[in-house]
């Protein structure tokens, strides 16, 4: 049986003191989820687009943005 989105989100954060649900896996959602996981906080991310979606983003990073991206790696 396939789990619903709500059931998968509940499983991702069950037992956690702080429960975080991120709606949207775009730049902001993915960055926030990565930061929370680096701080050992369980996060559930819900994204509407299919994994095979070929859409993407183009953005420029100024010096501050480059330092932030380096810290995420």
N, C-alpha and C positions, 0 to 999 in steps of 0.2 A: 504494500500500500504506500502510495506517495504521501509524504508529509506536506502539510500546508505551510505557507510562508510563516504564519504565526507560530506553528509548532517548531519549525527549524530555528526561528529567532529565539524562542523560549529555550530550546536546547543549547544554543550558543552561549547564553548568559545565565543559565540555571545555576543556582548556588552562589552566585556572585553577590557581594554586598552592594556594589554599584552596578546597575543594569543599564547598558547603553545600546540604543538602537539608532543606527544611522540610516536615514532615508535618502538614497541616491548614492551611487558609486562614482560620481564625477570627481573632479579635481579636489574640491573641498571635502567631500565625504570620504574619499579614499585617504586623503592626507590626515584627516581627523582620526579615522579608524587606525591608521598606522601609528600615529602618536599614542593613542590609547593602548594599543597592543604592546608598544615599547615600554609602557608603564605598567604592564601586567594587568590591564583591565580588559575583561572579556567584552567583545563588541560583536553585534550582529549587524550586517549591512544588507539592506534590501534594495535591489536594483531592478527596475522594470525592463531594461533592455536585455535582449538575449546575449549570451556569451559570444555568439558568432557575429554580433553586430560589428560592422567595419567602420563605424563612426569614430571620430577622434578629435583631438584638440590640438591647436597650435597656440603656443604662448611664448612670450619672451621673458627671460629671467634677468633681472637687474642684479647687481652685486648682492643685495640682501636675499633675494630669492634663491640665488645659487648656494649661499651658505645654508639656507634652510633645507634645500634638497640634499645637500651633502650630509646633513645630520640625520635625515630620514634613512639613508642607505645603511 
